[in-house]
Amino acid sequence: MKCEEEYALWRTISDFRPEVIGFTAVTCEANSVLKYARKIREENNCVMVVGGNHATCDPSYFNREEIDYVVIGVGKKSFSELISHIQKGDRGTAIPGIAKTSVGSSLSFLSRNYGVDDLMDHCPPRYDLVDRYREHYVLEKLGMKMGFVITASGCTHACSFCAIPGTTGGKYLLHSPDSVIRDIRLLGDIPVIRMVDANTFGNPAASKELCRKIKNMDIRKRFIADVRADTIVQHYDLLEEWKEAGLHAVVVGFEDIQDQRIEEYNKKYKAHIISRSIELLHKLDMLIVGDFIVPPDYTEQEFADLEQFIVKNAIQLPVLSVLTPIPGTPLYETMKEKIVIRDLDFYTFTNAVVPTALPEKVFYETFSELVKRLHGRTPRQT
């Protein structure tokens, strides 16, 4: 956090004097949450709550004196329930999905049976609270000003490296088409809508219904959505219809180009599906944001093969991440004995937290140079 942002945070807390402060954090931000919570505690005795990705994956990490409650999973409704109890002076009632910290003891909580009620469709997002930051919501490579809309939570699959399925107890929960359209309209004249989901087209029938409503209501936006490679192949007609509705770009987790690694990631398809999905996306003249995972045991030849694949297949915006075993994921369980870096500040998907096959310096130089070359290419805009 920049100095001016920290100053604004402390000034806001000092002026507002909140009774409850809530943090959300992915794994690499977990230590920062504890740092800020500790500092706030020195001057303010408010209730401290943390939720989000890491709190869901590894709730016990926040079982510390700086934190009062940990929200596990999709927390809109459970957090609301917690606030209601606090307002009544009731801090003892167990709320499913909420863990009350108990330093020195194991963290315990009631599991929550997540459902569509947890999405709280009746509560529109408070976009007005972030209006001052709107100019920063830009896809820099293409200069696109964006607004963010959630259409679903959870995922239909369980990739070994991914923490998202745990946020809904393995369920795939859909926001209603009406609430999605309401949120799109709340963003006013923002030209590009980024659908913030792990798997926007996880339910093809529901996705088609939303698509047709957008077309029927003559909503003229450009959309960016996450979609699996096998969904593109199996439901090409759905992509065609969404193209008519304004789908401009897709984010696809290709992850790798080798069958063995794809299988290890539990993607549930073979590498030839990736090539076919790319062909179909180019046929639609769709902008492709392709996610790839670089495991620490990559060889120089594998780096070269990956670059050749990306260039040959004209993936306009490739995104490379270093394989990172996030606590709470299946990948973590298989790799935890190999981990040599346990400081969560390094879990940014740009650091190898297990030993590399190449000399470490060579691995990072090869990775960074590849990223520079790929990002130096000018993507073709549709």
C-alpha positions in Angstrom: 0.0 0.0 0.0 1.4 3.4 -1.0 2.1 6.0 1.7 -0.8 8.3 0.7 -3.1 5.3 0.7 -2.0 4.3 4.2 -2.5 7.8 5.4 -6.0 7.9 4.0 -6.8 4.6 5.7 -5.7 5.8 9.1 -7.4 9.1 8.7 -10.6 7.4 7.7 -10.5 5.1 10.7 -9.7 8.0 13.0 -12.6 10.1 11.7 -15.2 7.4 11.2 -14.3 5.4 14.4 -16.0 2.2 13.1 -17.4 -0.5 15.4 -16.5 -3.2 12.9 -13.7 -3.4 10.3 -13.7 -6.1 7.7 -10.7 -7.2 5.6 -10.7 -9.4 2.5 -7.5 -10.9 1.2 -5.9 -13.4 -1.2 -3.0 -15.5 0.1 -0.2 -13.0 -0.6 -2.1 -10.3 1.3 -2.7 -12.3 4.5 0.3 -10.9 6.3 -0.7 -7.4 5.4 -4.1 -7.9 6.9 -2.5 -9.0 10.2 -0.1 -6.0 10.1 -2.9 -3.5 9.6 -5.2 -5.2 12.1 -2.5 -5.1 14.7 -1.9 -1.4 14.2 -5.6 -0.6 14.3 -5.9 -2.6 17.5 -3.4 -0.2 19.2 -5.8 2.7 18.9 -9.3 1.3 18.2 -11.0 -1.5 20.0 -13.4 -2.3 17.2 -14.4 -5.8 16.1 -12.0 -7.1 13.5 -13.3 -9.5 10.8 -11.4 -11.1 7.9 -12.8 -13.0 4.9 -12.0 -13.7 1.3 -9.9 -16.2 -0.5 -7.2 -17.0 2.1 -9.6 -17.0 5.0 -11.6 -19.6 3.2 -8.6 -21.8 2.2 -6.8 -21.6 5.5 -9.0 -20.1 8.2 -6.8 -21.2 11.0 -4.1 -18.8 9.8 -6.2 -15.9 11.1 -6.8 -17.5 14.5 -4.8 -14.7 16.2 -5.4 -12.0 18.7 -5.6 -9.3 16.1 -8.7 -10.9 14.6 -12.1 -11.6 16.2 -14.0 -13.4 13.4 -13.1 -15.3 10.2 -15.6 -15.5 7.4 -15.3 -18.7 5.4 -16.6 -18.9 1.8 -19.1 -16.6 0.1 -19.6 -14.3 3.0 -22.3 -11.8 2.0 -25.1 -13.3 4.0 -23.1 -14.8 6.8 -21.3 -11.5 7.3 -24.6 -9.7 7.3 -25.9 -12.1 10.0 -22.7 -11.5 12.0 -23.3 -7.7 12.0 -26.9 -8.2 13.0 -25.8 -10.2 16.0 -23.1 -7.7 17.0 -25.6 -4.9 16.8 -27.8 -6.8 19.3 -24.8 -7.3 21.6 -24.8 -11.0 20.9 -21.3 -12.3 20.2 -21.9 -15.9 21.4 -24.3 -17.3 18.9 -22.7 -19.6 16.4 -23.3 -18.5 12.8 -22.6 -21.1 10.0 -19.6 -20.0 8.0 -18.3 -17.7 10.7 -15.5 -18.8 13.0 -14.9 -16.9 16.3 -11.1 -16.8 16.9 -9.8 -18.5 20.0 -6.0 -18.0 20.4 -4.4 -21.1 21.8 -7.2 -23.4 20.7 -8.2 -25.0 17.4 -10.5 -22.9 15.3 -13.9 -24.4 15.1 -17.1 -23.3 13.2 -20.3 -24.6 11.8 -20.1 -25.5 8.1 -22.4 -23.4 5.9 -24.7 -25.1 3.4 -24.2 -22.5 0.6 -27.1 -21.7 -1.7 -28.4 -18.9 -3.9 -29.5 -17.0 -0.8 -25.9 -16.5 0.1 -25.5 -14.4 -3.2 -28.0 -11.9 -1.9 -29.3 -10.9 -5.3 -31.7 -8.4 -3.7 -28.7 -6.2 -2.6 -27.1 -4.4 -5.6 -23.4 -3.6 -5.4 -22.5 -0.2 -4.1 -20.6 1.0 -7.2 -21.0 4.6 -5.9 -18.4 3.8 -3.2 -15.7 3.2 -5.8 -16.6 5.9 -8.3 -13.5 7.9 -7.4 -11.3 5.0 -8.5 -13.2 4.3 -11.7 -10.5 5.7 -14.0 -8.1 3.0 -12.6 -10.4 0.1 -13.7 -8.7 -0.3 -17.1 -7.4 -3.2 -19.1 -4.1 -1.4 -19.7 -2.9 -3.4 -22.6 -6.0 -2.4 -24.6 -6.9 0.8 -22.9 -10.4 -0.5 -22.0 -12.3 1.2 -19.2 -14.2 -1.5 -17.4 -16.9 -2.2 -14.9 -17.2 -5.5 -12.9 -20.3 -7.6 -12.6 -20.6 -11.0 -10.9 -22.8 -13.6 -12.6 -21.8 -16.7 -10.6 -19.8 -18.0 -7.6 -17.9 -21.2 -7.3 -17.1 -23.5 -10.2 -18.3 -26.6 -12.0 -14.9 -28.1 -11.9 -12.1 -28.7 -9.3 -8.7 -27.9 -10.8 -6.0 -29.0 -8.4 -4.4 -25.5 -8.1 -7.6 -23.5 -7.6 -9.1 -22.3 -4.4 -12.4 -21.1 -5.9 -14.5 -24.3 -5.5 -14.1 -24.1 -1.7 -15.8 -20.7 -1.5 -19.2 -22.3 -2.1 -18.6 -25.7 -0.7 -18.0 -27.1 -4.2 -21.3 -25.7 -5.6 -21.8 -23.6 -8.6 -24.2 -20.7 -7.7 -25.8 -18.5 -10.3 -27.0 -14.9 -9.9 -30.4 -14.4 -11.5 -30.3 -12.8 -15.0 -32.4 -9.9 -13.7 -29.8 -9.0 -11.0 -27.0 -9.3 -13.5 -28.7 -6.9 -15.9 -29.6 -4.6 -13.1 -25.9 -4.4 -12.1 -24.8 -3.8 -15.8 -27.2 -0.9 -15.9 -26.0 0.5 -12.6 -22.6 0.9 -14.3 -24.1 3.5 -16.6 -22.0 4.3 -19.7 -19.0 2.1 -18.8 -18.3 0.5 -22.2 -16.8 -2.8 -21.2 -18.3 -5.2 -18.6 -15.8 -7.7 -17.0 -17.8 -10.7 -15.7 -16.0 -11.6 -12.5 -16.5 -15.3 -12.3 -14.3 -18.4 -12.4 -16.5 -20.0 -15.1 -19.0 -17.6 -16.6 -20.6 -20.3 -18.9 -20.6 -23.1 -16.3 -24.3 -23.5 -16.9 -24.8 -23.2 -20.6 -28.6 -23.0 -20.5 -28.6 -20.3 -17.9 -25.8 -18.4 -19.8 -27.9 -18.6 -23.0 -30.9 -17.2 -21.1 -28.8 -14.2 -19.8 -27.4 -13.7 -23.3 -30.9 -13.5 -24.9 -32.1 -11.1 -22.2 -29.2 -8.8 -22.9 -29.9 -8.8 -26.6 -33.7 -8.4 -26.2 -33.1 -5.4 -23.9 -30.7 -3.9 -26.5 -27.9 -3.5 -24.0 -24.9 -2.4 -26.0 -21.7 -3.3 -24.2 -18.5 -5.2 -24.8 -18.2 -8.2 -22.4 -15.2 -10.1 -21.1 -15.9 -13.6 -19.7 -14.0 -16.6 -18.3 -14.7 -19.8 -20.2 -13.1 -23.2 -20.3 -11.5 -24.6 -23.4 -13.8 -27.6 -23.4 -16.9 -25.4 -23.1 -15.8 -23.5 -26.2 -15.6 -26.8 -28.1 -18.8 -28.3 -26.8 -20.9 -25.2 -26.9 -19.7 -23.2 -29.8 -23.2 -22.1 -30.6 -23.3 -20.4 -27.2 -20.2 -18.4 -28.0 -21.7 -17.5 -31.3 -24.8 -16.1 -29.6 -22.8 -14.2 -27.0 -20.6 -12.7 -29.8 -23.8 -11.2 -31.2 -24.6 -9.9 -27.7 -21.2 -8.1 -27.4 -18.8 -10.7 -26.1 -15.4 -9.2 -27.0 -12.8 -11.2 -25.2 -12.6 -14.5 -23.3 -10.2 -15.4 -20.5 -9.3 -19.1 -20.9 -7.3 -21.1 -18.4 -5.3 -23.2 -20.8 -2.7 -23.9 -18.1 -0.4 -26.1 -20.2 0.1 -27.7 -23.6 1.1 -31.2 -22.3 -1.4 -33.9 -21.6 0.4 -35.1 -18.5 0.5 -31.7 -16.8 -3.1 -31.0 -17.8 -4.1 -34.2 -16.2 -2.2 -33.4 -13.0 -4.1 -30.1 -12.9 -7.3 -32.1 -13.1 -8.6 -30.1 -16.1 -10.5 -33.1 -17.4 -9.5 -32.7 -21.1 -6.6 -33.3 -23.4 -4.3 -30.8 -25.1 -5.9 -31.2 -28.5 -9.1 -29.5 -26.9 -6.9 -26.4 -26.3 -5.9 -26.2 -30.0 -9.4 -26.7 -31.2 -10.8 -24.1 -28.8 -8.3 -21.5 -30.1 -9.3 -22.3 -33.7 -12.9 -21.7 -32.8 -12.2 -18.4 -31.0 -10.2 -17.1 -34.0 -13.1 -18.1 -36.2 -15.3 -15.8 -34.0 -12.6 -13.1 -34.2 -12.5 -13.1 -30.4 -9.8 -11.6 -28.3 -8.1 -14.4 -26.3 -6.6 -13.8 -22.8 -4.8 -17.1 -22.3 -3.7 -18.2 -18.8 -0.7 -20.5 -18.6 1.0 -22.1 -15.6 4.8 -22.3 -15.5 5.7 -25.1 -13.0 9.1 -24.8 -11.2 10.4 -28.0 -12.9 10.1 -26.4 -16.3 13.1 -26.9 -18.6 14.5 -24.4 -21.1 13.0 -26.5 -23.9 9.6 -26.4 -22.3 9.8 -22.6 -22.0 10.7 -22.5 -25.7 7.8 -24.8 -26.6 5.3 -22.7 -24.7 6.4 -19.5 -26.4 6.2 -21.2 -29.8 2.7 -22.4 -29.0 1.5 -19.0 -27.9 3.0 -17.2 -30.9 1.9 -19.8 -33.5 -1.7 -19.8 -32.1 -1.8 -16.0 -32.0 -3.0 -15.8 -28.4 -3.2 -12.0 -28.1 -2.9 -11.6 -24.4 -1.0 -14.5 -22.8 -0.8 -14.4 -19.0 2.0 -16.5 -17.4 1.9 -17.5 -13.7 4.4 -19.6 -11.7 2.7 -22.7 -10.2 2.0 -21.9 -6.6 0.5 -24.3 -4.0 -2.0 -22.2 -2.2 -2.8 -23.6 1.3 -6.2 -25.4 1.2 -6.0 -26.6 -2.3 -5.4 -30.2 -3.5 -2.1 -29.0 -5.1 -0.9 -27.8 -1.7 -1.5 -31.3 -0.2 0.7 -32.9 -2.9 3.5 -30.3 -2.8 3.6 -29.2 0.8 6.6 -31.3 1.7 8.6 -29.7 -1.1 7.9 -26.1 -0.1 10.9 -24.1 0.8 9.3 -20.6 1.0 6.5 -20.4 3.6 6.3 -16.6 3.8 2.9 -15.9 2.2 4.1 -12.5 0.9 5.8 -14.5 -1.8 2.7 -16.4 -2.9 2.1 -13.9 -5.8 2.2 -16.4 -8.7 5.5 -14.9 -9.7 7.7 -16.8 -7.2 8.7 -20.4 -7.1 8.1 -21.5 -3.5 9.4 -25.0 -4.2 12.8 -25.7 -5.7 13.3 -25.2 -9.5 14.7 -27.8 -11.8 16.8 -25.1 -13.6 19.2 -23.1 -11.5 17.0 -20.5 -9.7 18.6 -17.5 -11.5 18.2 -19.2 -14.9 14.6 -20.0 -14.1 13.6 -16.5 -13.2 15.6 -14.9 -16.1 14.0 -17.3 -18.6 10.5 -16.7 -17.1 10.9 -12.9 -17.0 12.4 -12.6 -20.5 9.6 -14.7 -21.9 7.0 -12.5 -20.2 8.7 -9.4 -21.6 8.7 -10.8 -25.1 5.1 -11.8 -25.0 3.9 -8.6 -23.5 6.0 -6.6 -26.0 3.8 -8.0 -28.8 1.0 -5.7 -30.0 -2.3 -7.6 -29.6 -4.7 -7.4 -32.5 -8.0 -5.8 -31.4 -11.3 -7.0 -32.8 
